[in-house]
Amino acid sequence: MAEAAAREMDPGKRIFVELAEGEDAVREAQQLRYRIFAEELGADVHSAQEGVDSDDYDPYCKHMLVRDRDSGSVVGCTRLMDGDRAHEAGGFYSQDEFRMENIRRLPGHVLEVGRTCVHPDYRNGSTIGVLWSGLAEYIIDHDVDYLFGCASISLTDGGVQAEAIMQKLRQKYMAPDHLQVEPKLAVPRPQGHIDVIPKMPPLLKAYLSLGARICGEPCWDPDFRVADVFILVDVGGASARYVRHFVTNRGRQLHVRSASYA
């Protein structure tokens, strides 16, 4: 099994990132997704098999895993789909939620990232950092020009935090008009004045650290009970320095094996 250079989380726990090779490894990611999305967050996942979160896009994606070196368990994951595979799949996952003709017209190599989750025992920042290191090297190795995907904001409070976060994003992080997308299902806005401090979700914060821009208003996902924010990273722009920061950490460089899954 090819491994990236491991990083310490805490004494006795070390983690590394790799690309899934074979159906068994992909199934581990799908089982973690089920535990997080369905069991922990109460999302209505529509999988044919109990205990597994899977959809029609999975066979067209590469699945990036973070493993605990000692136990071998998958403790974090995300999935990647490029334009060619999206064409075979009939479109990107994000197209289920957004009208994204502007993004489809972008020149160069585009990559969608999605279904990212982390085991609750490993949510101290290190896992996302290791996952992002693998993602950053993948971006560079495969000459990706644009990275996009969705970051979710919980709506369990009636949308108060989502609106507070969007107010902040609208002020500083919005993409220009020619890169805007349109949500197919608008997020219901809470009534009255919003006077709370926005608490940025870790995944959204990580995207912003990569130089991401927000491509318009979020989409309401009633199955997951979240507002999905569409993000776009121009790898060739100012964000490139952030990408390379994740690849090189204290002089050590990650080496992620590319393993196709069909």
WOWO-V145734 format. One record per residue. N is the residue number from 1. RES is the residue in one small letter. OMEGA is omega in degrees with one decimal (none if undefined). NEAR is the number of other ideal C-beta (glycine too) atoms within 12 Angstrom. Layout:
BEGIN
n->N res->RES omega->OMEGA near->NEAR
n->N res->RES omega->OMEGA near->NEAR
END
This chain:
BEGIN
n->1 res->m omega->178.9 near->18
n->2 res->a omega->-178.5 near->20
n->3 res->e omega->169.3 near->24
n->4 res->a omega->177.9 near->36
n->5 res->a omega->-176.1 near->26
n->6 res->a omega->176.5 near->25
n->7 res->r omega->179.5 near->32
n->8 res->e omega->169.0 near->18
n->9 res->m omega->173.8 near->28
n->10 res->d omega->-176.9 near->15
n->11 res->p omega->177.3 near->7
n->12 res->g omega->179.6 near->11
n->13 res->k omega->174.7 near->25
n->14 res->r omega->-175.4 near->26
n->15 res->i omega->178.0 near->42
n->16 res->f omega->-176.1 near->39
n->17 res->v omega->177.6 near->45
n->18 res->e omega->171.1 near->39
n->19 res->l omega->-178.6 near->39
n->20 res->a omega->176.6 near->36
n->21 res->e omega->178.8 near->23
n->22 res->g omega->-174.3 near->18
n->23 res->e omega->-178.8 near->18
n->24 res->d omega->179.9 near->16
n->25 res->a omega->177.1 near->28
n->26 res->v omega->179.4 near->34
n->27 res->r omega->177.2 near->25
n->28 res->e omega->177.6 near->32
n->29 res->a omega->-179.6 near->46
n->30 res->q omega->177.5 near->38
n->31 res->q omega->175.9 near->31
n->32 res->l omega->177.7 near->41
n->33 res->r omega->179.5 near->38
n->34 res->y omega->-179.0 near->31
n->35 res->r omega->-177.2 near->28
n->36 res->i omega->-172.2 near->33
n->37 res->f omega->-174.7 near->35
n->38 res->a omega->-173.4 near->27
n->39 res->e omega->-176.8 near->20
n->40 res->e omega->-173.5 near->21
n->41 res->l omega->176.2 near->24
n->42 res->g omega->179.8 near->18
n->43 res->a omega->175.9 near->27
n->44 res->d omega->177.9 near->16
n->45 res->v omega->-174.2 near->29
n->46 res->h omega->-179.8 near->18
n->47 res->s omega->-179.9 near->22
n->48 res->a omega->-175.6 near->13
n->49 res->q omega->179.0 near->16
n->50 res->e omega->178.0 near->14
n->51 res->g omega->-177.9 near->19
n->52 res->v omega->171.6 near->25
n->53 res->d omega->-179.6 near->38
n->54 res->s omega->176.2 near->29
n->55 res->d omega->-175.3 near->26
n->56 res->d omega->-178.6 near->19
n->57 res->y omega->-175.0 near->30
n->58 res->d omega->-177.9 near->32
n->59 res->p omega->-177.8 near->21
n->60 res->y omega->-174.4 near->29
n->61 res->c omega->163.2 near->37
n->62 res->k omega->-174.3 near->38
n->63 res->h omega->-179.3 near->49
n->64 res->m omega->-173.8 near->47
n->65 res->l omega->166.0 near->51
n->66 res->v omega->-178.2 near->47
n->67 res->r omega->167.7 near->36
n->68 res->d omega->-175.1 near->31
n->69 res->r omega->-175.8 near->24
n->70 res->d omega->-176.1 near->15
n->71 res->s omega->-174.8 near->16
n->72 res->g omega->-176.6 near->19
n->73 res->s omega->172.8 near->25
n->74 res->v omega->-176.7 near->37
n->75 res->v omega->176.8 near->37
n->76 res->g omega->-179.8 near->47
n->77 res->c omega->169.1 near->48
n->78 res->t omega->178.5 near->43
n->79 res->r omega->-171.7 near->41
n->80 res->l omega->175.1 near->45
n->81 res->m omega->179.8 near->39
n->82 res->d omega->-174.1 near->31
n->83 res->g omega->-179.4 near->27
n->84 res->d omega->179.9 near->16
n->85 res->r omega->176.8 near->27
n->86 res->a omega->177.8 near->29
n->87 res->h omega->178.1 near->15
n->88 res->e omega->-177.3 near->17
n->89 res->a omega->-177.5 near->25
n->90 res->g omega->178.1 near->15
n->91 res->g omega->176.1 near->24
n->92 res->f omega->175.6 near->39
n->93 res->y omega->-177.4 near->34
n->94 res->s omega->179.4 near->38
n->95 res->q omega->173.9 near->28
n->96 res->d omega->-174.9 near->28
n->97 res->e omega->-173.0 near->36
n->98 res->f omega->165.9 near->36
n->99 res->r omega->-167.7 near->23
n->100 res->m omega->179.5 near->35
n->101 res->e omega->-180.0 near->17
n->102 res->n omega->-179.7 near->23
n->103 res->i omega->-179.9 near->39
n->104 res->r omega->-179.2 near->22
n->105 res->r omega->-178.9 near->14
n->106 res->l omega->177.9 near->28
n->107 res->p omega->174.4 near->12
n->108 res->g omega->-173.1 near->20
n->109 res->h omega->179.6 near->26
n->110 res->v omega->-178.6 near->36
n->111 res->l omega->176.7 near->40
n->112 res->e omega->176.6 near->44
n->113 res->v omega->-179.4 near->42
n->114 res->g omega->178.7 near->44
n->115 res->r omega->-179.7 near->41
n->116 res->t omega->175.6 near->38
n->117 res->c omega->-177.7 near->42
n->118 res->v omega->176.2 near->38
n->119 res->h omega->-176.3 near->33
n->120 res->p omega->-179.9 near->16
n->121 res->d omega->-173.9 near->21
n->122 res->y omega->-177.6 near->32
n->123 res->r omega->177.3 near->22
n->124 res->n omega->179.1 near->21
n->125 res->g omega->-177.5 near->21
n->126 res->s omega->-176.5 near->30
n->127 res->t omega->176.6 near->42
n->128 res->i omega->178.7 near->39
n->129 res->g omega->178.8 near->34
n->130 res->v omega->177.9 near->45
n->131 res->l omega->-179.5 near->46
n->132 res->w omega->175.7 near->43
n->133 res->s omega->176.8 near->41
n->134 res->g omega->178.9 near->48
n->135 res->l omega->-178.7 near->47
n->136 res->a omega->178.3 near->41
n->137 res->e omega->177.0 near->33
n->138 res->y omega->179.4 near->38
n->139 res->i omega->-178.0 near->38
n->140 res->i omega->-178.3 near->28
n->141 res->d omega->-176.5 near->23
n->142 res->h omega->174.5 near->24
n->143 res->d omega->178.5 near->15
n->144 res->v omega->179.3 near->32
n->145 res->d omega->-178.8 near->26
n->146 res->y omega->175.9 near->40
n->147 res->l omega->177.6 near->46
n->148 res->f omega->-179.8 near->45
n->149 res->g omega->-178.3 near->41
n->150 res->c omega->170.8 near->43
n->151 res->a omega->-171.9 near->43
n->152 res->s omega->174.7 near->39
n->153 res->i omega->-178.1 near->38
n->154 res->s omega->176.3 near->29
n->155 res->l omega->-177.1 near->31
n->156 res->t omega->178.2 near->17
n->157 res->d omega->-178.7 near->19
n->158 res->g omega->177.3 near->20
n->159 res->g omega->-177.8 near->27
n->160 res->v omega->179.2 near->28
n->161 res->q omega->-180.0 near->30
n->162 res->a omega->179.7 near->40
n->163 res->e omega->178.4 near->29
n->164 res->a omega->178.7 near->26
n->165 res->i omega->-180.0 near->36
n->166 res->m omega->176.7 near->35
n->167 res->q omega->178.1 near->24
n->168 res->k omega->-179.3 near->25
n->169 res->l omega->180.0 near->33
n->170 res->r omega->-177.7 near->20
n->171 res->q omega->-167.1 near->12
n->172 res->k omega->-165.6 near->16
n->173 res->y omega->-175.4 near->32
n->174 res->m omega->176.5 near->25
n->175 res->a omega->176.6 near->31
n->176 res->p omega->-173.2 near->14
n->177 res->d omega->-174.6 near->12
n->178 res->h omega->176.3 near->15
n->179 res->l omega->-177.2 near->28
n->180 res->q omega->172.1 near->22
n->181 res->v omega->-178.9 near->37
n->182 res->e omega->177.9 near->23
n->183 res->p omega->177.7 near->29
n->184 res->k omega->178.5 near->22
n->185 res->l omega->-175.8 near->20
n->186 res->a omega->178.0 near->21
n->187 res->v omega->176.8 near->32
n->188 res->p omega->-179.5 near->20
n->189 res->r omega->178.4 near->21
n->190 res->p omega->-179.9 near->21
n->191 res->q omega->174.8 near->10
n->192 res->g omega->-177.4 near->11
n->193 res->h omega->178.3 near->11
n->194 res->i omega->-177.6 near->21
n->195 res->d omega->177.2 near->12
n->196 res->v omega->176.5 near->19
n->197 res->i omega->-179.3 near->12
n->198 res->p omega->178.2 near->24
n->199 res->k omega->-173.9 near->17
n->200 res->m omega->176.1 near->27
n->201 res->p omega->-176.4 near->30
n->202 res->p omega->-178.2 near->27
n->203 res->l omega->178.4 near->37
n->204 res->l omega->177.5 near->36
n->205 res->k omega->179.0 near->25
n->206 res->a omega->177.5 near->35
n->207 res->y omega->-179.3 near->39
n->208 res->l omega->177.6 near->27
n->209 res->s omega->175.7 near->26
n->210 res->l omega->-178.5 near->40
n->211 res->g omega->-176.6 near->29
n->212 res->a omega->170.6 near->39
n->213 res->r omega->-180.0 near->33
n->214 res->i omega->-170.1 near->39
n->215 res->c omega->176.0 near->42
n->216 res->g omega->-176.7 near->35
n->217 res->e omega->-177.2 near->31
n->218 res->p omega->175.5 near->40
n->219 res->c omega->176.9 near->36
n->220 res->w omega->175.3 near->27
n->221 res->d omega->-176.3 near->35
n->222 res->p omega->178.9 near->19
n->223 res->d omega->-178.7 near->24
n->224 res->f omega->179.1 near->32
n->225 res->r omega->-177.8 near->25
n->226 res->v omega->167.4 near->34
n->227 res->a omega->-179.7 near->41
n->228 res->d omega->-179.6 near->42
n->229 res->v omega->-179.3 near->45
n->230 res->f omega->-178.9 near->48
n->231 res->i omega->178.7 near->45
n->232 res->l omega->176.0 near->42
n->233 res->v omega->173.0 near->43
n->234 res->d omega->-174.4 near->30
n->235 res->v omega->-178.0 near->35
n->236 res->g omega->-178.7 near->22
n->237 res->g omega->-178.1 near->21
n->238 res->a omega->-176.6 near->15
n->239 res->s omega->-176.5 near->29
n->240 res->a omega->-179.4 near->23
n->241 res->r omega->176.8 near->17
n->242 res->y omega->178.6 near->27
n->243 res->v omega->-177.9 near->36
n->244 res->r omega->175.4 near->22
n->245 res->h omega->-180.0 near->21
n->246 res->f omega->-179.2 near->38
n->247 res->v omega->-177.1 near->33
n->248 res->t omega->-178.1 near->18
n->249 res->n omega->-179.8 near->24
n->250 res->r omega->174.4 near->13
n->251 res->g omega->-179.7 near->7
n->252 res->r omega->-179.0 near->17
n->253 res->q omega->-179.4 near->20
n->254 res->l omega->176.1 near->37
n->255 res->h omega->-175.9 near->21
n->256 res->v omega->179.0 near->38
n->257 res->r omega->174.3 near->24
n->258 res->s omega->179.5 near->21
n->259 res->a omega->-176.7 near->23
n->260 res->s omega->178.2 near->19
n->261 res->y omega->-180.0 near->28
n->262 res->a omega->none near->15
END
